[in-house]
Amino acid sequence: MSGGKLEKAQIMILNGKQKGDTIECKFNPNAYTLEKSVNYGELKATGSGASIMQFVDGNAETLSMELFFDTSDQLDSKGSPDPSKVDVRERYTKHIDTLLSVDGELHAPPVCRFVWGDGIDFTALLQRANKQFTKFLPSGIPVRARVNVVFKEYKTADYHKSEVSPESTDKTKVWTVTDGDTLWLIAAEEYGDSAHWRTIADHNDVEDPRAIDAGDKLELPPLQS
């Protein structure tokens, strides 16, 4: 709450033909889930059962929740509906569908922000929406809906360039080779990328990357920026 007023969750459309439009959630969600995961690849040491896990990349964070919409309060005292006001599809859920539809300007669905007061501000693409209609007028018009939505975090390429940069050693280190070590494994362990095995080979005048033995000492130079 802010200043005693209940903050309403809302979804803002950030680009495309409907840029600036807002979908207000009539009822705030009871809960939401944020999920983050990363991917690892397994590198096998030649001639041994040993292996190391190498970080590959991170997955975009997801935000999921159930949204609840109800228009039954728009019925007049006699229960006669105004279809333009009482159909929950027209009032609410069709706007959720917009976030999954290809925008003519973008040739893709629009980017949006899910904002709920000071608690959460999540820029994303809507990944999926599962709509369930649970209350109807005698005519079949739905007046109540539950919509399970999953948003997938959206970040521009410029963000990744500015925020995500590989790091390496800042000074030369010495690695003592043990049984099962290969230049690929050493590079993955030290630099986070097995492709840098050649840096180690060139620095140590190793012509055959497989021709290293337990007890050998290898210098691991810093990567050139």
C-alpha angles and dihedrals in degrees: 000000000000120000090344093302120120109242115227120219113237141180117223122200109224105189145010129049093324096046109152096025117129130208107206118206106229089204123030115237117262091224142350134204128219116198128188128177141168134209126235131191123210118231117199121216110231114249096008140073092241122115138172130213114236122199110242106176145313126257122231114264116253130212118202134179146140118258120202124208128183130173099172089109087070092071113109122237091272092050093247108146129221098216093210090059105032104045103099090203092060096040099045126347097058087062090056087052088057089066090059096044126094110255114222093225096045101034083221138064114285127261115246142183125227107209129180112176112281093326103081139004110178123176109203154129117257104246099185143345126201111198123199120183112206110171129044142182118238086261091061096252108144117233101174132048141173115206122192108203134186120198121196118212115255123208127164125240088249089059092054091048092052099038104034117057129152117248128206140179113296095209138032114276132191121234121196109212117234131189111294096021118136129179088249093056093044091051091048091050096045103033102022091240126079089206089078092072089106091060088060093043094050094045092051097038091242108163097180111043089203093055099087124114136202109275095030114131117222127190114227109205124201115265117255112247 
